[in-house]
Amino acid sequence: MLIRTYEDRDRERVEEICVITDNSHLERNLLFTLYCHYYIDYEKENCFVAEEDGKVVGYIISAKDNKVWKDRFTSILDSSTPEIREKGLESISGYLPFYAQYPAHLHIDIDPDYQRMGIGHRLMDALLAHYKNQGVEGVMLGVDPNNTKGVSFYKKYGFVPLDQSGVWWGTKL
């Protein structure tokens, strides 16, 4: 498993994965597409791809909280539907209290075909090693507490809930 920086040639595959991983939830799909497009258009340095056997099988966006990011992303949300705007702003404010301790906020999408092949563990091993090598001290992500399979998976990697709702999870590296 290779974790590498996103390149322009990856755009079509990243967009495809973004859509197919959430094709059953139109509202969520629109929100994640919004995230996906924001990163590959404005913050390529914070977008990574997971490669297996020379094929892009997933992407990772690592939100770095700063004024430029918030201003740009908020301006994109301003032109979105009220539902997407509300969810987007909620996600921004949701991780801000933990940013100092967990500077990398991850969103990960993996092609479902590869997910079924057990690629998740190889991806997480590679991803955490990648961030550790970068000197990142902690990473966090959002997990629906009702997603018992996902929660169980992240617990194996030392992720613990950071808020009372159990949505935000983090781990120290």
C-alpha positions in Angstrom: 0.0 0.0 0.0 1.4 3.4 -1.0 0.2 6.7 0.4 1.2 9.5 -1.9 0.3 13.2 -2.5 -2.6 13.7 -4.9 -1.7 14.7 -8.4 -3.9 16.3 -11.1 -3.9 13.0 -13.1 -5.7 11.4 -10.1 -8.8 13.7 -10.3 -11.0 11.4 -12.4 -10.4 8.4 -10.2 -10.8 10.4 -6.9 -14.1 11.8 -8.1 -15.3 8.4 -9.1 -14.5 6.9 -5.6 -16.1 10.0 -4.0 -19.3 9.3 -5.8 -19.4 5.4 -5.6 -18.8 5.3 -1.8 -21.9 7.4 -1.1 -24.2 6.7 -4.0 -27.0 5.5 -1.7 -27.3 8.8 0.2 -27.8 11.7 -2.2 -27.5 14.4 0.5 -24.3 12.9 1.9 -23.0 12.3 -1.6 -23.4 16.0 -2.4 -21.7 17.0 0.8 -18.7 14.7 0.2 -18.5 15.7 -3.4 -18.3 19.3 -2.2 -15.4 18.3 0.2 -13.7 16.3 -2.5 -13.8 19.1 -5.1 -12.7 21.7 -2.5 -9.6 19.8 -1.7 -8.5 18.8 -5.1 -9.1 22.3 -6.4 -7.6 24.4 -3.5 -5.6 22.2 -1.1 -3.9 19.5 -3.1 -1.1 19.4 -0.5 -3.6 18.1 2.0 -5.1 15.5 -0.3 -3.5 12.1 -0.6 -4.3 8.9 -2.5 -3.9 5.3 -1.6 -2.4 3.2 -4.3 -2.5 -0.6 -4.6 -0.8 -2.4 -7.5 -0.5 1.0 -9.3 -4.2 1.8 -9.1 -5.8 4.5 -7.0 -8.1 2.7 -4.6 -8.9 5.5 -2.1 -8.3 9.1 -1.1 -7.7 10.8 2.1 -8.2 14.5 2.8 -6.5 16.0 5.8 -8.1 19.2 6.8 -5.8 21.8 8.3 -7.7 24.4 10.2 -6.6 27.9 9.2 -8.3 31.2 8.2 -7.8 30.7 4.5 -9.3 27.2 4.6 -12.4 28.4 6.6 -12.9 31.4 4.4 -12.7 29.5 1.1 -14.8 26.6 2.3 -17.4 28.9 3.9 -17.7 30.8 0.6 -18.3 27.5 -1.3 -21.0 26.6 1.3 -22.7 29.9 0.9 -23.7 29.0 -2.6 -24.9 25.5 -1.5 -28.3 24.3 -0.4 -29.2 25.1 3.2 -28.9 21.4 4.2 -25.4 21.1 2.8 -24.4 24.5 4.2 -25.6 23.5 7.7 -23.8 20.1 7.6 -20.6 21.7 6.3 -20.4 24.4 8.9 -21.2 21.8 11.6 -18.3 19.7 10.4 -15.9 22.7 10.5 -17.0 23.7 14.0 -17.1 20.1 15.2 -13.4 19.5 15.1 -12.1 23.0 16.0 -12.0 22.3 19.8 -9.6 19.4 19.2 -7.4 20.8 16.5 -4.4 21.7 18.7 -4.1 18.1 19.9 -5.2 16.4 16.7 -3.9 18.5 13.8 -4.8 16.1 11.1 -8.6 15.7 10.5 -9.2 12.9 8.1 -11.9 12.0 5.7 -11.2 8.6 4.0 -13.0 7.0 1.1 -12.1 3.6 -0.3 -13.4 1.9 -3.4 -16.0 -0.6 -2.0 -14.5 -3.4 -4.1 -11.2 -3.0 -2.5 -12.7 -2.5 1.0 -14.2 -6.0 0.7 -10.7 -7.3 0.0 -9.7 -6.2 3.5 -7.7 -3.2 2.3 -8.8 -1.0 5.2 -6.1 -2.4 7.6 -3.3 -1.9 5.1 -4.5 1.6 4.3 -4.7 2.5 8.0 -1.2 1.1 8.7 0.3 3.0 5.8 -1.6 6.2 6.6 -0.7 6.3 10.3 3.0 5.6 9.5 2.9 8.4 6.9 1.6 10.9 9.4 4.0 9.8 12.1 6.9 10.3 9.6 5.6 13.8 8.9 5.8 14.6 12.7 2.0 14.8 13.1 1.2 14.1 16.8 -2.4 13.2 16.5 -5.1 12.5 13.9 -8.9 12.6 14.2 -11.9 11.7 12.2 -15.7 11.6 12.3 -17.4 8.2 12.8 -21.2 7.7 13.2 -21.5 6.0 16.6 -24.2 3.7 15.1 -21.6 2.4 12.6 -20.5 -0.5 14.9 -18.2 -2.0 12.3 -16.4 1.3 11.7 -16.2 2.1 15.4 -14.7 -1.3 16.1 -12.2 -0.9 13.3 -11.0 2.5 14.6 -10.8 1.3 18.2 -8.3 -1.3 17.1 -6.0 1.6 16.0 -6.3 3.4 19.4 -9.0 5.9 18.3 -11.1 7.1 21.3 -14.2 9.3 21.3 -13.4 13.0 21.8 -16.9 14.3 22.5 -20.0 13.3 24.3 -21.8 12.3 21.2 -19.1 10.0 20.1 -18.9 11.4 16.6 -15.3 12.7 16.8 -12.6 10.2 17.4 -8.8 10.7 17.7 -5.6 8.9 18.3 -2.1 10.0 19.3 0.8 8.9 17.1 
